[in-house]
Amino acid sequence: MSDPHTSDARDALGIARSVAAEAGALLRGASASEIRTKSTFKDLVTEWDTRIEELIVNRLGKHTPDVPVLGEEGGAVGAGAADREGDRWVVDPIDGTVNFAHGLPWFGICVSLERRGEPIAGVVAAPGLGWEFYGSVGGGAFKDGERLAVSQTENVDQALLCTGFPYDRATAVDNNFAEWEHFQRQAGACRRFGAASLDLCLTAWGRFDGYWERRLQPWDLSAGALLVREAGGRVTSLTGGEFSTDSGEALASNGKIHAAMVAGLAHVAAAGASP
């Protein structure tokens, strides 16, 4: 693929949407019959995680055989998938596996193309909800054909925020509990739904005003971060610095409350509650 012109990103988006739609059709109505654990007993994986990722990797390989794929279950497929040079597809077959395993429809299929570490096209399909979020750099963000725009909320005390917690939250120091408590006191309200990609999509859609989380992976962040930006929002590190999908953290907002959220997280960090 050539330089990331808008037309190039649109081509990649067409591939991503087609592949995600096929995966979503397979997953729609499915239920988990085989549930295993990964790093902790709370970090689940089902037979569908593996099956969907294999399907997506196979289809992407046929469309773009020279572009490596970084997936949650299979790791790096192809030279260069694990670094930030050139192009790479980033795939999460089921973001929100715990929800899926318990029969909750709040989960997403994520397919994103990154160029030199920056997402240029991405889709998050939520087959259990009948939603499709998608966008490309310079081309806007959309949900089911509707152009997305972030909210206009100007103050944190009126904002609806969302976040998530790591699987080892019972023992980890950086478990996000102190940040959660801070914003529960300061914000209009806070929610935790269990799928980072959809949290970002709903921020792009204007349903959430802001989102923060750490201890994530590129496949959790890539597509959703692109959509927030294309919807007019802002995505940074938790300290307000440059965002990277490989950093494992993100602060996303409508832009209007971003500085206040950075300040809130800095206040918690200064109190020594989180590294």
C-alpha positions in Angstrom: 0.0 0.0 0.0 1.1 3.5 -0.7 1.3 6.6 1.5 -1.8 7.1 3.7 -3.9 9.2 1.3 -7.6 9.3 2.0 -8.4 7.0 -0.9 -5.9 4.4 0.3 -7.5 4.4 3.8 -10.9 4.0 2.2 -9.7 0.9 0.3 -8.4 -0.6 3.6 -11.7 0.3 5.3 -13.6 -1.6 2.6 -11.5 -4.7 3.3 -11.9 -4.4 7.1 -15.7 -3.9 6.9 -16.1 -6.9 4.6 -14.0 -9.2 6.8 -15.7 -8.0 10.0 -19.1 -8.5 8.5 -18.3 -12.1 7.6 -17.0 -12.7 11.1 -20.0 -11.0 12.6 -22.4 -13.2 10.6 -20.7 -16.3 11.9 -20.7 -15.0 15.5 -24.2 -13.7 15.5 -26.3 -15.9 17.8 -23.3 -18.0 18.8 -22.8 -19.0 22.4 -19.7 -20.2 24.2 -19.5 -23.9 24.9 -15.8 -24.1 25.6 -14.4 -21.5 28.0 -10.8 -21.5 29.0 -8.6 -19.1 31.1 -5.5 -17.3 30.0 -3.2 -15.4 32.3 -5.7 -15.3 35.2 -8.9 -17.2 36.0 -10.8 -13.9 35.1 -9.1 -13.6 31.7 -11.3 -15.9 29.5 -11.1 -17.2 26.0 -13.6 -19.3 24.1 -13.5 -21.5 21.1 -15.1 -18.6 19.2 -12.2 -16.2 19.9 -9.8 -18.6 18.1 -12.2 -19.5 15.3 -13.1 -15.9 14.5 -9.5 -14.7 14.6 -8.5 -17.6 12.2 -11.2 -16.5 9.8 -10.2 -12.9 9.9 -6.5 -13.6 9.5 -7.2 -15.9 6.6 -9.4 -13.3 4.8 -6.9 -10.5 5.4 -4.1 -12.7 4.0 -6.0 -13.2 0.8 -6.8 -9.5 0.4 -3.4 -8.2 1.5 -0.9 -11.0 1.5 2.1 -8.7 2.2 0.6 -7.0 5.2 1.3 -8.7 8.6 -1.4 -9.2 11.2 -1.2 -8.7 14.9 -4.0 -10.6 16.7 -5.0 -11.2 20.3 -5.1 -14.9 20.2 -2.6 -15.8 17.5 0.0 -13.1 18.1 2.0 -11.8 15.2 1.4 -13.3 11.7 4.0 -12.2 9.1 7.2 -10.2 9.4 6.8 -6.8 11.0 3.5 -7.5 12.8 5.0 -6.9 16.2 6.6 -3.5 15.4 5.4 -0.1 14.4 7.1 0.1 11.0 5.2 -0.1 7.8 1.6 -1.4 7.7 0.0 -4.0 9.9 -3.5 -5.2 10.6 -4.5 -5.3 14.2 -7.3 -7.7 15.1 -9.4 -8.5 18.2 -11.8 -11.3 17.3 -14.0 -10.7 20.4 -13.3 -7.7 22.6 -15.5 -8.3 25.6 -15.0 -12.1 25.8 -16.2 -12.2 29.4 -19.5 -10.6 28.3 -19.8 -13.0 25.4 -19.0 -16.0 27.6 -21.8 -15.0 29.9 -24.3 -14.4 27.1 -24.2 -10.6 27.2 -24.3 -9.0 23.8 -21.9 -6.2 24.7 -18.8 -7.3 22.7 -17.1 -6.3 19.5 -15.1 -7.5 16.5 -12.2 -5.1 15.9 -10.2 -4.9 12.6 -7.8 -2.0 12.1 -5.0 -1.1 9.6 -2.1 0.8 11.1 0.6 2.6 9.2 3.8 3.4 11.0 1.9 2.9 14.3 -1.0 5.1 13.4 -4.5 3.7 12.7 -5.7 4.8 9.3 -8.8 2.6 8.9 -10.9 0.6 11.3 -14.1 -1.1 12.1 -15.7 -2.3 15.3 -18.7 -4.6 14.6 -21.0 -5.5 17.5 -23.1 -8.4 16.1 -25.0 -8.9 19.3 -26.2 -5.4 19.3 -26.6 -5.0 15.5 -24.1 -2.1 15.3 -21.2 -1.4 13.0 -18.8 1.4 13.7 -16.2 2.3 11.0 -14.1 5.0 9.7 -10.9 6.0 7.9 -8.4 8.8 8.4 -9.7 11.9 6.7 -12.9 10.2 5.9 -14.9 10.6 9.1 -16.4 8.1 11.5 -19.8 6.4 11.1 -22.3 4.0 12.7 -24.6 2.2 10.3 -24.3 5.0 7.8 -24.8 7.8 10.3 -21.8 10.2 10.6 -20.6 10.3 14.2 -19.7 13.4 16.3 -18.5 13.7 19.8 -20.6 15.3 22.5 -20.6 19.0 23.4 -20.5 18.5 27.2 -18.1 21.2 28.6 -17.7 20.2 32.3 -16.7 17.0 34.0 -19.3 17.4 36.6 -21.9 17.0 33.9 -20.1 14.3 32.0 -20.8 10.6 31.6 -17.5 8.8 31.7 -16.5 5.2 31.1 -13.5 3.0 31.9 -12.4 -0.5 32.6 -10.2 -2.6 35.0 -7.4 -5.1 34.4 -8.0 -8.8 34.9 -5.6 -8.9 37.9 -7.3 -6.0 39.6 -7.5 -7.9 42.9 -3.7 -7.8 43.3 -2.4 -5.2 40.9 -1.3 -1.8 42.2 -2.4 0.0 39.0 -5.9 -1.4 39.1 -7.7 1.9 38.3 -9.7 1.8 41.5 -8.5 5.2 42.8 -9.2 6.9 39.5 -12.6 5.3 39.4 -13.4 6.6 42.8 -12.1 10.1 42.0 -14.3 10.4 38.9 -17.3 8.8 40.5 -17.1 11.7 42.9 -16.3 14.4 40.4 -18.1 13.4 37.2 -21.8 13.3 36.4 -21.6 9.5 36.3 -19.2 6.7 35.4 -19.9 3.4 33.7 -18.0 0.2 33.1 -19.3 -2.1 30.4 -16.3 -4.4 29.7 -15.2 -3.8 26.1 -12.7 -1.0 25.5 -13.4 -0.9 21.8 -17.1 -0.2 22.3 -16.3 2.4 25.0 -14.3 4.3 22.5 -17.0 3.9 19.8 -19.6 5.3 22.2 -17.3 8.2 22.9 -17.1 8.9 19.2 -20.9 8.6 19.0 -21.3 11.2 21.8 -23.0 8.8 24.2 -20.0 8.9 26.5 -18.2 12.2 27.0 -14.9 10.7 28.0 -13.0 7.4 28.5 -9.8 6.4 30.2 -8.1 3.1 30.8 -4.7 1.5 31.1 -3.3 -2.1 30.9 -4.7 -2.6 27.4 -3.4 -4.0 24.0 -3.2 -2.5 20.5 -6.2 -4.5 19.4 -8.3 -3.0 22.2 -7.5 0.6 21.2 -6.6 0.9 17.5 -9.9 1.1 15.7 -11.8 2.9 18.4 -9.1 5.6 18.8 -9.3 6.3 15.1 -13.1 6.7 15.3 -12.9 9.2 18.3 -10.5 11.3 16.3 -12.5 11.2 13.2 -15.6 12.2 15.1 -13.9 15.3 16.3 -12.6 14.1 19.7 -9.2 13.9 21.2 -7.1 10.8 22.2 -3.9 11.0 24.2 -1.9 9.2 26.9 -3.3 9.4 30.4 -1.0 12.4 31.0 -2.1 14.2 27.9 0.9 13.3 25.8 1.1 11.6 22.5 -1.1 8.5 22.0 0.3 5.2 20.9 -1.7 2.0 20.4 1.2 0.1 21.7 1.3 2.1 25.0 -1.5 0.1 26.5 -3.3 3.3 27.7 -5.7 5.9 26.4 -7.6 9.0 27.4 -10.3 9.8 24.9 -12.8 12.6 25.1 -14.9 15.1 23.3 -12.0 17.5 23.7 -13.9 20.0 25.8 -13.3 18.0 29.1 -9.9 16.6 28.1 -7.8 19.0 30.2 -10.0 18.4 33.2 -9.7 14.6 32.9 -5.9 14.9 32.6 -5.9 17.0 35.7 -8.1 14.5 37.6 -5.8 11.6 36.7 -2.7 13.6 37.7 -4.3 14.4 41.0 -4.8 10.7 41.7 -1.2 9.9 40.6 0.2 12.7 42.8 -1.7 11.3 45.8 0.3 8.1 45.3 -2.7 5.9 44.6 -1.5 4.9 41.2 2.0 4.8 39.5 
